[in-house]
Amino acid sequence: MADSYETTREIEIELNGLRHRGRYRVMAGTVIVYYESEIKFADHGINGPEVVAKWLLTDLAHRIDAKKRKSARR
């Protein structure tokens, strides 16, 4: 992508009936996703950057939901 590294795009997924919205950017073949206070990145290879961003956002949403459930039990 020829976009500047400062350009971020919004991404949204639905997980367990809830919508999760984050932001992502692409830098030198790497997709970086920002969700709440978490950051996750991966190379996008032959997959489109938006597809990889959705996978990463899904993973982050799962992780944060699990943390919230775990802290609510205590």
mmJSON file of the N, C-alpha and C atoms, coordinates in Angstrom:
{"data_MODEL":{"atom_site":{
"group_PDB":["ATOM","ATOM","ATOM","ATOM","ATOM","ATOM","ATOM","ATOM","ATOM","ATOM","ATOM","ATOM","ATOM","ATOM","ATOM","ATOM","ATOM","ATOM","ATOM","ATOM","ATOM","ATOM","ATOM","ATOM","ATOM","ATOM","ATOM","ATOM","ATOM","ATOM","ATOM","ATOM","ATOM","ATOM","ATOM","ATOM","ATOM","ATOM","ATOM","ATOM","ATOM","ATOM","ATOM","ATOM","ATOM","ATOM","ATOM","ATOM","ATOM","ATOM","ATOM","ATOM","ATOM","ATOM","ATOM","ATOM","ATOM","ATOM","ATOM","ATOM","ATOM","ATOM","ATOM","ATOM","ATOM","ATOM","ATOM","ATOM","ATOM","ATOM","ATOM","ATOM","ATOM","ATOM","ATOM","ATOM","ATOM","ATOM","ATOM","ATOM","ATOM","ATOM","ATOM","ATOM","ATOM","ATOM","ATOM","ATOM","ATOM","ATOM","ATOM","ATOM","ATOM","ATOM","ATOM","ATOM","ATOM","ATOM","ATOM","ATOM","ATOM","ATOM","ATOM","ATOM","ATOM","ATOM","ATOM","ATOM","ATOM","ATOM","ATOM","ATOM","ATOM","ATOM","ATOM","ATOM","ATOM","ATOM","ATOM","ATOM","ATOM","ATOM","ATOM","ATOM","ATOM","ATOM","ATOM","ATOM","ATOM","ATOM","ATOM","ATOM","ATOM","ATOM","ATOM","ATOM","ATOM","ATOM","ATOM","ATOM","ATOM","ATOM","ATOM","ATOM","ATOM","ATOM","ATOM","ATOM","ATOM","ATOM","ATOM","ATOM","ATOM","ATOM","ATOM","ATOM","ATOM","ATOM","ATOM","ATOM","ATOM","ATOM","ATOM","ATOM","ATOM","ATOM","ATOM","ATOM","ATOM","ATOM","ATOM","ATOM","ATOM","ATOM","ATOM","ATOM","ATOM","ATOM","ATOM","ATOM","ATOM","ATOM","ATOM","ATOM","ATOM","ATOM","ATOM","ATOM","ATOM","ATOM","ATOM","ATOM","ATOM","ATOM","ATOM","ATOM","ATOM","ATOM","ATOM","ATOM","ATOM","ATOM","ATOM","ATOM","ATOM","ATOM","ATOM","ATOM","ATOM","ATOM","ATOM","ATOM","ATOM","ATOM","ATOM","ATOM","ATOM","ATOM","ATOM","ATOM","ATOM","ATOM"],
"id":[1,2,3,4,5,6,7,8,9,10,11,12,13,14,15,16,17,18,19,20,21,22,23,24,25,26,27,28,29,30,31,32,33,34,35,36,37,38,39,40,41,42,43,44,45,46,47,48,49,50,51,52,53,54,55,56,57,58,59,60,61,62,63,64,65,66,67,68,69,70,71,72,73,74,75,76,77,78,79,80,81,82,83,84,85,86,87,88,89,90,91,92,93,94,95,96,97,98,99,100,101,102,103,104,105,106,107,108,109,110,111,112,113,114,115,116,117,118,119,120,121,122,123,124,125,126,127,128,129,130,131,132,133,134,135,136,137,138,139,140,141,142,143,144,145,146,147,148,149,150,151,152,153,154,155,156,157,158,159,160,161,162,163,164,165,166,167,168,169,170,171,172,173,174,175,176,177,178,179,180,181,182,183,184,185,186,187,188,189,190,191,192,193,194,195,196,197,198,199,200,201,202,203,204,205,206,207,208,209,210,211,212,213,214,215,216,217,218,219,220,221,222],
"type_symbol":["N","C","C","N","C","C","N","C","C","N","C","C","N","C","C","N","C","C","N","C","C","N","C","C","N","C","C","N","C","C","N","C","C","N","C","C","N","C","C","N","C","C","N","C","C","N","C","C","N","C","C","N","C","C","N","C","C","N","C","C","N","C","C","N","C","C","N","C","C","N","C","C","N","C","C","N","C","C","N","C","C","N","C","C","N","C","C","N","C","C","N","C","C","N","C","C","N","C","C","N","C","C","N","C","C","N","C","C","N","C","C","N","C","C","N","C","C","N","C","C","N","C","C","N","C","C","N","C","C","N","C","C","N","C","C","N","C","C","N","C","C","N","C","C","N","C","C","N","C","C","N","C","C","N","C","C","N","C","C","N","C","C","N","C","C","N","C","C","N","C","C","N","C","C","N","C","C","N","C","C","N","C","C","N","C","C","N","C","C","N","C","C","N","C","C","N","C","C","N","C","C","N","C","C","N","C","C","N","C","C","N","C","C","N","C","C","N","C","C","N","C","C"],
"label_atom_id":["N","CA","C","N","CA","C","N","CA","C","N","CA","C","N","CA","C","N","CA","C","N","CA","C","N","CA","C","N","CA","C","N","CA","C","N","CA","C","N","CA","C","N","CA","C","N","CA","C","N","CA","C","N","CA","C","N","CA","C","N","CA","C","N","CA","C","N","CA","C","N","CA","C","N","CA","C","N","CA","C","N","CA","C","N","CA","C","N","CA","C","N","CA","C","N","CA","C","N","CA","C","N","CA","C","N","CA","C","N","CA","C","N","CA","C","N","CA","C","N","CA","C","N","CA","C","N","CA","C","N","CA","C","N","CA","C","N","CA","C","N","CA","C","N","CA","C","N","CA","C","N","CA","C","N","CA","C","N","CA","C","N","CA","C","N","CA","C","N","CA","C","N","CA","C","N","CA","C","N","CA","C","N","CA","C","N","CA","C","N","CA","C","N","CA","C","N","CA","C","N","CA","C","N","CA","C","N","CA","C","N","CA","C","N","CA","C","N","CA","C","N","CA","C","N","CA","C","N","CA","C","N","CA","C","N","CA","C","N","CA","C","N","CA","C","N","CA","C","N","CA","C","N","CA","C","N","CA","C"],
"label_alt_id":[null,null,null,null,null,null,null,null,null,null,null,null,null,null,null,null,null,null,null,null,null,null,null,null,null,null,null,null,null,null,null,null,null,null,null,null,null,null,null,null,null,null,null,null,null,null,null,null,null,null,null,null,null,null,null,null,null,null,null,null,null,null,null,null,null,null,null,null,null,null,null,null,null,null,null,null,null,null,null,null,null,null,null,null,null,null,null,null,null,null,null,null,null,null,null,null,null,null,null,null,null,null,null,null,null,null,null,null,null,null,null,null,null,null,null,null,null,null,null,null,null,null,null,null,null,null,null,null,null,null,null,null,null,null,null,null,null,null,null,null,null,null,null,null,null,null,null,null,null,null,null,null,null,null,null,null,null,null,null,null,null,null,null,null,null,null,null,null,null,null,null,null,null,null,null,null,null,null,null,null,null,null,null,null,null,null,null,null,null,null,null,null,null,null,null,null,null,null,null,null,null,null,null,null,null,null,null,null,null,null,null,null,null,null,null,null,null,null,null,null,null,null],
"label_comp_id":["MET","MET","MET","ALA","ALA","ALA","ASP","ASP","ASP","SER","SER","SER","TYR","TYR","TYR","GLU","GLU","GLU","THR","THR","THR","THR","THR","THR","ARG","ARG","ARG","GLU","GLU","GLU","ILE","ILE","ILE","GLU","GLU","GLU","ILE","ILE","ILE","GLU","GLU","GLU","LEU","LEU","LEU","ASN","ASN","ASN","GLY","GLY","GLY","LEU","LEU","LEU","ARG","ARG","ARG","HIS","HIS","HIS","ARG","ARG","ARG","GLY","GLY","GLY","ARG","ARG","ARG","TYR","TYR","TYR","ARG","ARG","ARG","VAL","VAL","VAL","MET","MET","MET","ALA","ALA","ALA","GLY","GLY","GLY","THR","THR","THR","VAL","VAL","VAL","ILE","ILE","ILE","VAL","VAL","VAL","TYR","TYR","TYR","TYR","TYR","TYR","GLU","GLU","GLU","SER","SER","SER","GLU","GLU","GLU","ILE","ILE","ILE","LYS","LYS","LYS","PHE","PHE","PHE","ALA","ALA","ALA","ASP","ASP","ASP","HIS","HIS","HIS","GLY","GLY","GLY","ILE","ILE","ILE","ASN","ASN","ASN","GLY","GLY","GLY","PRO","PRO","PRO","GLU","GLU","GLU","VAL","VAL","VAL","VAL","VAL","VAL","ALA","ALA","ALA","LYS","LYS","LYS","TRP","TRP","TRP","LEU","LEU","LEU","LEU","LEU","LEU","THR","THR","THR","ASP","ASP","ASP","LEU","LEU","LEU","ALA","ALA","ALA","HIS","HIS","HIS","ARG","ARG","ARG","ILE","ILE","ILE","ASP","ASP","ASP","ALA","ALA","ALA","LYS","LYS","LYS","LYS","LYS","LYS","ARG","ARG","ARG","LYS","LYS","LYS","SER","SER","SER","ALA","ALA","ALA","ARG","ARG","ARG","ARG","ARG","ARG"],
"label_asym_id":["A","A","A","A","A","A","A","A","A","A","A","A","A","A","A","A","A","A","A","A","A","A","A","A","A","A","A","A","A","A","A","A","A","A","A","A","A","A","A","A","A","A","A","A","A","A","A","A","A","A","A","A","A","A","A","A","A","A","A","A","A","A","A","A","A","A","A","A","A","A","A","A","A","A","A","A","A","A","A","A","A","A","A","A","A","A","A","A","A","A","A","A","A","A","A","A","A","A","A","A","A","A","A","A","A","A","A","A","A","A","A","A","A","A","A","A","A","A","A","A","A","A","A","A","A","A","A","A","A","A","A","A","A","A","A","A","A","A","A","A","A","A","A","A","A","A","A","A","A","A","A","A","A","A","A","A","A","A","A","A","A","A","A","A","A","A","A","A","A","A","A","A","A","A","A","A","A","A","A","A","A","A","A","A","A","A","A","A","A","A","A","A","A","A","A","A","A","A","A","A","A","A","A","A","A","A","A","A","A","A","A","A","A","A","A","A","A","A","A","A","A","A"],
"label_entity_id":["1","1","1","1","1","1","1","1","1","1","1","1","1","1","1","1","1","1","1","1","1","1","1","1","1","1","1","1","1","1","1","1","1","1","1","1","1","1","1","1","1","1","1","1","1","1","1","1","1","1","1","1","1","1","1","1","1","1","1","1","1","1","1","1","1","1","1","1","1","1","1","1","1","1","1","1","1","1","1","1","1","1","1","1","1","1","1","1","1","1","1","1","1","1","1","1","1","1","1","1","1","1","1","1","1","1","1","1","1","1","1","1","1","1","1","1","1","1","1","1","1","1","1","1","1","1","1","1","1","1","1","1","1","1","1","1","1","1","1","1","1","1","1","1","1","1","1","1","1","1","1","1","1","1","1","1","1","1","1","1","1","1","1","1","1","1","1","1","1","1","1","1","1","1","1","1","1","1","1","1","1","1","1","1","1","1","1","1","1","1","1","1","1","1","1","1","1","1","1","1","1","1","1","1","1","1","1","1","1","1","1","1","1","1","1","1","1","1","1","1","1","1"],
"label_seq_id":[1,1,1,2,2,2,3,3,3,4,4,4,5,5,5,6,6,6,7,7,7,8,8,8,9,9,9,10,10,10,11,11,11,12,12,12,13,13,13,14,14,14,15,15,15,16,16,16,17,17,17,18,18,18,19,19,19,20,20,20,21,21,21,22,22,22,23,23,23,24,24,24,25,25,25,26,26,26,27,27,27,28,28,28,29,29,29,30,30,30,31,31,31,32,32,32,33,33,33,34,34,34,35,35,35,36,36,36,37,37,37,38,38,38,39,39,39,40,40,40,41,41,41,42,42,42,43,43,43,44,44,44,45,45,45,46,46,46,47,47,47,48,48,48,49,49,49,50,50,50,51,51,51,52,52,52,53,53,53,54,54,54,55,55,55,56,56,56,57,57,57,58,58,58,59,59,59,60,60,60,61,61,61,62,62,62,63,63,63,64,64,64,65,65,65,66,66,66,67,67,67,68,68,68,69,69,69,70,70,70,71,71,71,72,72,72,73,73,73,74,74,74],
"pdbx_PDB_ins_code":[null,null,null,null,null,null,null,null,null,null,null,null,null,null,null,null,null,null,null,null,null,null,null,null,null,null,null,null,null,null,null,null,null,null,null,null,null,null,null,null,null,null,null,null,null,null,null,null,null,null,null,null,null,null,null,null,null,null,null,null,null,null,null,null,null,null,null,null,null,null,null,null,null,null,null,null,null,null,null,null,null,null,null,null,null,null,null,null,null,null,null,null,null,null,null,null,null,null,null,null,null,null,null,null,null,null,null,null,null,null,null,null,null,null,null,null,null,null,null,null,null,null,null,null,null,null,null,null,null,null,null,null,null,null,null,null,null,null,null,null,null,null,null,null,null,null,null,null,null,null,null,null,null,null,null,null,null,null,null,null,null,null,null,null,null,null,null,null,null,null,null,null,null,null,null,null,null,null,null,null,null,null,null,null,null,null,null,null,null,null,null,null,null,null,null,null,null,null,null,null,null,null,null,null,null,null,null,null,null,null,null,null,null,null,null,null,null,null,null,null,null,null],
"Cartn_x":[0.84,0.0,0.886,0.455,1.229,0.817,-0.13,-0.594,0.489,0.396,1.322,1.147,2.206,2.118,1.208,0.889,0.022,-1.462,-1.788,-3.175,-3.722,-4.802,-5.472,-6.883,-7.388,-8.743,-9.53,-10.828,-11.677,-12.042,-12.203,-12.611,-13.611,-14.587,-15.628,-15.935,-16.139,-16.533,-17.719,-18.414,-19.465,-19.035,-19.085,-18.639,-19.634,-20.258,-21.255,-22.359,-22.784,-23.862,-23.459,-22.196,-21.714,-20.802,-20.889,-20.014,-18.765,-17.635,-16.341,-15.719,-15.292,-14.717,-13.288,-12.386,-10.991,-10.453,-9.161,-8.5,-7.305,-6.943,-5.755,-5.007,-3.729,-2.878,-1.99,-1.467,-0.575,0.767,1.825,3.19,4.091,4.631,5.618,5.156,3.907,3.4,2.898,2.904,2.437,1.173,0.181,-1.073,-0.989,-1.288,-1.26,-2.669,-3.229,-4.589,-4.546,-5.341,-5.472,-6.9,-7.042,-8.37,-8.272,-9.055,-9.003,-7.541,-6.957,-5.569,-4.592,-5.062,-4.251,-3.808,-2.674,-2.137,-1.697,-2.006,-1.573,-1.204,-0.199,0.238,0.596,0.521,0.885,1.133,1.94,2.152,0.882,0.567,-0.645,-0.376,0.85,1.196,0.272,-0.313,-1.191,-2.624,-2.947,-4.282,-4.378,-5.564,-5.767,-5.572,-5.057,-4.831,-6.098,-7.24,-8.482,-8.899,-8.668,-8.989,-8.14,-6.853,-5.949,-6.328,-6.708,-7.118,-8.339,-9.281,-10.469,-10.092,-9.174,-8.718,-8.067,-7.203,-6.51,-7.482,-8.442,-9.43,-10.274,-10.622,-11.378,-10.581,-9.298,-8.445,-8.36,-8.172,-8.094,-9.409,-10.53,-11.833,-12.05,-11.673,-11.76,-10.921,-9.705,-8.778,-9.313,-9.794,-10.287,-11.569,-12.462,-13.683,-13.347,-12.364,-11.959,-11.387,-10.589,-10.04,-11.157,-12.159,-13.278,-14.074,-14.316,-15.053,-14.257,-12.962,-12.108,-12.086,-11.973,-11.932,-13.31,-14.384,-15.728,-15.989,-15.338,-15.507,-14.86,-13.863,-13.108,-13.766],
"Cartn_y":[-1.177,0.0,1.241,2.211,3.436,4.473,4.129,5.075,5.359,6.495,6.879,5.967,5.777,4.927,5.533,6.808,7.459,7.238,6.707,6.496,5.255,5.433,4.29,4.196,2.98,2.73,2.038,2.304,1.628,0.254,-0.669,-2.036,-2.456,-3.245,-3.663,-5.13,-5.85,-7.253,-7.461,-8.568,-8.969,-10.279,-10.336,-11.502,-11.751,-12.906,-13.268,-12.226,-11.69,-10.717,-9.295,-9.072,-7.733,-7.222,-5.941,-5.316,-4.778,-5.063,-4.588,-3.751,-2.554,-1.632,-1.293,-1.41,-1.07,-0.283,-0.096,0.609,-0.232,-0.082,-0.795,0.071,-0.261,0.376,-0.698,-0.396,-1.323,-0.636,-1.318,-0.788,-1.896,-1.705,-2.632,-4.088,-4.345,-5.714,-6.234,-5.418,-5.817,-5.047,-5.766,-5.163,-4.991,-3.797,-3.483,-3.086,-3.791,-3.536,-2.969,-1.93,-1.287,-1.489,-2.061,-2.278,-2.054,-1.111,-0.67,-0.356,-1.037,-0.746,-1.775,-2.6,-3.685,-3.372,-3.946,-3.842,-5.238,-5.6,-6.888,-6.692,-7.424,-7.264,-8.6,-8.652,-9.852,-9.443,-10.244,-10.031,-10.422,-9.698,-10.062,-10.958,-11.139,-12.081,-11.985,-13.119,-13.135,-12.748,-12.696,-12.281,-10.762,-10.267,-8.825,-8.271,-7.061,-6.472,-6.379,-6.099,-5.989,-7.336,-8.415,-9.76,-10.071,-9.809,-10.058,-9.159,-7.916,-7.006,-7.549,-8.131,-8.71,-9.909,-10.737,-11.878,-11.393,-10.403,-9.878,-9.224,-8.475,-7.837,-8.889,-9.952,-11.043,-11.637,-11.872,-12.42,-11.473,-10.194,-9.218,-9.128,-9.154,-9.085,-10.305,-11.491,-12.704,-12.551,-12.069,-11.934,-10.957,-9.817,-8.806,-9.276,-9.935,-10.466,-11.509,-12.359,-13.369,-12.72,-11.664,-10.944,-10.341,-9.758,-9.143,-10.186,-11.351,-12.426,-12.939,-13.086,-13.61,-12.635,-11.34,-10.374,-10.224,-10.479,-10.401,-11.546,-12.674,-13.838,-13.642,-12.795,-12.621,-11.671],
"Cartn_z":[0.0,0.0,0.0,-0.698,-0.803,0.23,1.106,2.115,3.143,3.75,4.805,6.016,6.775,7.964,9.021,8.895,9.869,9.569,8.398,8.019,8.713,9.457,10.074,9.52,9.523,9.041,10.148,10.17,11.146,10.63,11.566,11.256,12.313,11.908,12.845,12.618,13.719,13.658,14.579,14.382,15.306,15.932,17.26,18.001,19.125,19.105,20.113,20.225,19.095,19.068,19.427,19.737,20.081,18.98,18.722,17.72,18.423,17.812,18.317,17.218,17.581,16.607,17.017,16.06,16.293,15.107,15.102,13.999,13.563,12.292,11.808,10.815,10.651,9.649,9.043,7.872,7.173,6.997,7.439,7.312,6.781,5.599,5.017,5.069,4.676,4.643,5.968,6.998,8.325,8.671,9.166,9.609,11.123,11.59,13.025,13.43,14.435,14.891,16.303,16.525,17.83,18.307,19.494,20.08,21.579,22.067,23.454,23.801,24.769,25.134,24.568,23.644,23.092,21.665,21.294,19.94,19.517,18.288,17.758,16.298,15.824,14.443,13.83,12.489,11.735,10.284,9.588,8.155,7.414,6.332,5.608,4.42,4.012,2.95,1.756,1.344,0.174,0.52,1.804,2.227,2.194,2.0,2.021,3.426,3.549,4.867,5.721,5.082,5.86,6.442,5.702,6.199,7.427,7.339,8.463,9.644,9.378,10.445,11.17,10.445,11.083,11.944,11.471,12.276,13.572,13.444,14.614,15.592,15.076,15.938,16.649,15.957,16.585,17.732,17.52,18.568,19.766,19.508,20.594,21.354,20.649,21.305,22.198,21.71,22.532,23.799,23.635,24.759,25.807,25.377,26.319,26.988,26.243,26.844,27.907,27.63,28.605,29.864,29.693,30.849,31.688,31.016,31.736,32.498,31.885,32.572,33.762,33.575,34.641,35.834,35.571,36.663,37.331,36.603,37.19,38.146,37.939,38.818,40.177,40.228,41.473,42.397],
"occupancy":[1.0,1.0,1.0,1.0,1.0,1.0,1.0,1.0,1.0,1.0,1.0,1.0,1.0,1.0,1.0,1.0,1.0,1.0,1.0,1.0,1.0,1.0,1.0,1.0,1.0,1.0,1.0,1.0,1.0,1.0,1.0,1.0,1.0,1.0,1.0,1.0,1.0,1.0,1.0,1.0,1.0,1.0,1.0,1.0,1.0,1.0,1.0,1.0,1.0,1.0,1.0,1.0,1.0,1.0,1.0,1.0,1.0,1.0,1.0,1.0,1.0,1.0,1.0,1.0,1.0,1.0,1.0,1.0,1.0,1.0,1.0,1.0,1.0,1.0,1.0,1.0,1.0,1.0,1.0,1.0,1.0,1.0,1.0,1.0,1.0,1.0,1.0,1.0,1.0,1.0,1.0,1.0,1.0,1.0,1.0,1.0,1.0,1.0,1.0,1.0,1.0,1.0,1.0,1.0,1.0,1.0,1.0,1.0,1.0,1.0,1.0,1.0,1.0,1.0,1.0,1.0,1.0,1.0,1.0,1.0,1.0,1.0,1.0,1.0,1.0,1.0,1.0,1.0,1.0,1.0,1.0,1.0,1.0,1.0,1.0,1.0,1.0,1.0,1.0,1.0,1.0,1.0,1.0,1.0,1.0,1.0,1.0,1.0,1.0,1.0,1.0,1.0,1.0,1.0,1.0,1.0,1.0,1.0,1.0,1.0,1.0,1.0,1.0,1.0,1.0,1.0,1.0,1.0,1.0,1.0,1.0,1.0,1.0,1.0,1.0,1.0,1.0,1.0,1.0,1.0,1.0,1.0,1.0,1.0,1.0,1.0,1.0,1.0,1.0,1.0,1.0,1.0,1.0,1.0,1.0,1.0,1.0,1.0,1.0,1.0,1.0,1.0,1.0,1.0,1.0,1.0,1.0,1.0,1.0,1.0,1.0,1.0,1.0,1.0,1.0,1.0,1.0,1.0,1.0,1.0,1.0,1.0],
"B_iso_or_equiv":[0.0,0.0,0.0,0.0,0.0,0.0,0.0,0.0,0.0,0.0,0.0,0.0,0.0,0.0,0.0,0.0,0.0,0.0,0.0,0.0,0.0,0.0,0.0,0.0,0.0,0.0,0.0,0.0,0.0,0.0,0.0,0.0,0.0,0.0,0.0,0.0,0.0,0.0,0.0,0.0,0.0,0.0,0.0,0.0,0.0,0.0,0.0,0.0,0.0,0.0,0.0,0.0,0.0,0.0,0.0,0.0,0.0,0.0,0.0,0.0,0.0,0.0,0.0,0.0,0.0,0.0,0.0,0.0,0.0,0.0,0.0,0.0,0.0,0.0,0.0,0.0,0.0,0.0,0.0,0.0,0.0,0.0,0.0,0.0,0.0,0.0,0.0,0.0,0.0,0.0,0.0,0.0,0.0,0.0,0.0,0.0,0.0,0.0,0.0,0.0,0.0,0.0,0.0,0.0,0.0,0.0,0.0,0.0,0.0,0.0,0.0,0.0,0.0,0.0,0.0,0.0,0.0,0.0,0.0,0.0,0.0,0.0,0.0,0.0,0.0,0.0,0.0,0.0,0.0,0.0,0.0,0.0,0.0,0.0,0.0,0.0,0.0,0.0,0.0,0.0,0.0,0.0,0.0,0.0,0.0,0.0,0.0,0.0,0.0,0.0,0.0,0.0,0.0,0.0,0.0,0.0,0.0,0.0,0.0,0.0,0.0,0.0,0.0,0.0,0.0,0.0,0.0,0.0,0.0,0.0,0.0,0.0,0.0,0.0,0.0,0.0,0.0,0.0,0.0,0.0,0.0,0.0,0.0,0.0,0.0,0.0,0.0,0.0,0.0,0.0,0.0,0.0,0.0,0.0,0.0,0.0,0.0,0.0,0.0,0.0,0.0,0.0,0.0,0.0,0.0,0.0,0.0,0.0,0.0,0.0,0.0,0.0,0.0,0.0,0.0,0.0,0.0,0.0,0.0,0.0,0.0,0.0],
"pdbx_formal_charge":[null,null,null,null,null,null,null,null,null,null,null,null,null,null,null,null,null,null,null,null,null,null,null,null,null,null,null,null,null,null,null,null,null,null,null,null,null,null,null,null,null,null,null,null,null,null,null,null,null,null,null,null,null,null,null,null,null,null,null,null,null,null,null,null,null,null,null,null,null,null,null,null,null,null,null,null,null,null,null,null,null,null,null,null,null,null,null,null,null,null,null,null,null,null,null,null,null,null,null,null,null,null,null,null,null,null,null,null,null,null,null,null,null,null,null,null,null,null,null,null,null,null,null,null,null,null,null,null,null,null,null,null,null,null,null,null,null,null,null,null,null,null,null,null,null,null,null,null,null,null,null,null,null,null,null,null,null,null,null,null,null,null,null,null,null,null,null,null,null,null,null,null,null,null,null,null,null,null,null,null,null,null,null,null,null,null,null,null,null,null,null,null,null,null,null,null,null,null,null,null,null,null,null,null,null,null,null,null,null,null,null,null,null,null,null,null,null,null,null,null,null,null],
"auth_seq_id":[1,1,1,2,2,2,3,3,3,4,4,4,5,5,5,6,6,6,7,7,7,8,8,8,9,9,9,10,10,10,11,11,11,12,12,12,13,13,13,14,14,14,15,15,15,16,16,16,17,17,17,18,18,18,19,19,19,20,20,20,21,21,21,22,22,22,23,23,23,24,24,24,25,25,25,26,26,26,27,27,27,28,28,28,29,29,29,30,30,30,31,31,31,32,32,32,33,33,33,34,34,34,35,35,35,36,36,36,37,37,37,38,38,38,39,39,39,40,40,40,41,41,41,42,42,42,43,43,43,44,44,44,45,45,45,46,46,46,47,47,47,48,48,48,49,49,49,50,50,50,51,51,51,52,52,52,53,53,53,54,54,54,55,55,55,56,56,56,57,57,57,58,58,58,59,59,59,60,60,60,61,61,61,62,62,62,63,63,63,64,64,64,65,65,65,66,66,66,67,67,67,68,68,68,69,69,69,70,70,70,71,71,71,72,72,72,73,73,73,74,74,74],
"auth_comp_id":["MET","MET","MET","ALA","ALA","ALA","ASP","ASP","ASP","SER","SER","SER","TYR","TYR","TYR","GLU","GLU","GLU","THR","THR","THR","THR","THR","THR","ARG","ARG","ARG","GLU","GLU","GLU","ILE","ILE","ILE","GLU","GLU","GLU","ILE","ILE","ILE","GLU","GLU","GLU","LEU","LEU","LEU","ASN","ASN","ASN","GLY","GLY","GLY","LEU","LEU","LEU","ARG","ARG","ARG","HIS","HIS","HIS","ARG","ARG","ARG","GLY","GLY","GLY","ARG","ARG","ARG","TYR","TYR","TYR","ARG","ARG","ARG","VAL","VAL","VAL","MET","MET","MET","ALA","ALA","ALA","GLY","GLY","GLY","THR","THR","THR","VAL","VAL","VAL","ILE","ILE","ILE","VAL","VAL","VAL","TYR","TYR","TYR","TYR","TYR","TYR","GLU","GLU","GLU","SER","SER","SER","GLU","GLU","GLU","ILE","ILE","ILE","LYS","LYS","LYS","PHE","PHE","PHE","ALA","ALA","ALA","ASP","ASP","ASP","HIS","HIS","HIS","GLY","GLY","GLY","ILE","ILE","ILE","ASN","ASN","ASN","GLY","GLY","GLY","PRO","PRO","PRO","GLU","GLU","GLU","VAL","VAL","VAL","VAL","VAL","VAL","ALA","ALA","ALA","LYS","LYS","LYS","TRP","TRP","TRP","LEU","LEU","LEU","LEU","LEU","LEU","THR","THR","THR","ASP","ASP","ASP","LEU","LEU","LEU","ALA","ALA","ALA","HIS","HIS","HIS","ARG","ARG","ARG","ILE","ILE","ILE","ASP","ASP","ASP","ALA","ALA","ALA","LYS","LYS","LYS","LYS","LYS","LYS","ARG","ARG","ARG","LYS","LYS","LYS","SER","SER","SER","ALA","ALA","ALA","ARG","ARG","ARG","ARG","ARG","ARG"],
"auth_asym_id":["A","A","A","A","A","A","A","A","A","A","A","A","A","A","A","A","A","A","A","A","A","A","A","A","A","A","A","A","A","A","A","A","A","A","A","A","A","A","A","A","A","A","A","A","A","A","A","A","A","A","A","A","A","A","A","A","A","A","A","A","A","A","A","A","A","A","A","A","A","A","A","A","A","A","A","A","A","A","A","A","A","A","A","A","A","A","A","A","A","A","A","A","A","A","A","A","A","A","A","A","A","A","A","A","A","A","A","A","A","A","A","A","A","A","A","A","A","A","A","A","A","A","A","A","A","A","A","A","A","A","A","A","A","A","A","A","A","A","A","A","A","A","A","A","A","A","A","A","A","A","A","A","A","A","A","A","A","A","A","A","A","A","A","A","A","A","A","A","A","A","A","A","A","A","A","A","A","A","A","A","A","A","A","A","A","A","A","A","A","A","A","A","A","A","A","A","A","A","A","A","A","A","A","A","A","A","A","A","A","A","A","A","A","A","A","A","A","A","A","A","A","A"],
"auth_atom_id":["N","CA","C","N","CA","C","N","CA","C","N","CA","C","N","CA","C","N","CA","C","N","CA","C","N","CA","C","N","CA","C","N","CA","C","N","CA","C","N","CA","C","N","CA","C","N","CA","C","N","CA","C","N","CA","C","N","CA","C","N","CA","C","N","CA","C","N","CA","C","N","CA","C","N","CA","C","N","CA","C","N","CA","C","N","CA","C","N","CA","C","N","CA","C","N","CA","C","N","CA","C","N","CA","C","N","CA","C","N","CA","C","N","CA","C","N","CA","C","N","CA","C","N","CA","C","N","CA","C","N","CA","C","N","CA","C","N","CA","C","N","CA","C","N","CA","C","N","CA","C","N","CA","C","N","CA","C","N","CA","C","N","CA","C","N","CA","C","N","CA","C","N","CA","C","N","CA","C","N","CA","C","N","CA","C","N","CA","C","N","CA","C","N","CA","C","N","CA","C","N","CA","C","N","CA","C","N","CA","C","N","CA","C","N","CA","C","N","CA","C","N","CA","C","N","CA","C","N","CA","C","N","CA","C","N","CA","C","N","CA","C","N","CA","C","N","CA","C","N","CA","C","N","CA","C","N","CA","C"],
"pdbx_PDB_model_num":[1,1,1,1,1,1,1,1,1,1,1,1,1,1,1,1,1,1,1,1,1,1,1,1,1,1,1,1,1,1,1,1,1,1,1,1,1,1,1,1,1,1,1,1,1,1,1,1,1,1,1,1,1,1,1,1,1,1,1,1,1,1,1,1,1,1,1,1,1,1,1,1,1,1,1,1,1,1,1,1,1,1,1,1,1,1,1,1,1,1,1,1,1,1,1,1,1,1,1,1,1,1,1,1,1,1,1,1,1,1,1,1,1,1,1,1,1,1,1,1,1,1,1,1,1,1,1,1,1,1,1,1,1,1,1,1,1,1,1,1,1,1,1,1,1,1,1,1,1,1,1,1,1,1,1,1,1,1,1,1,1,1,1,1,1,1,1,1,1,1,1,1,1,1,1,1,1,1,1,1,1,1,1,1,1,1,1,1,1,1,1,1,1,1,1,1,1,1,1,1,1,1,1,1,1,1,1,1,1,1,1,1,1,1,1,1,1,1,1,1,1,1]
}}}
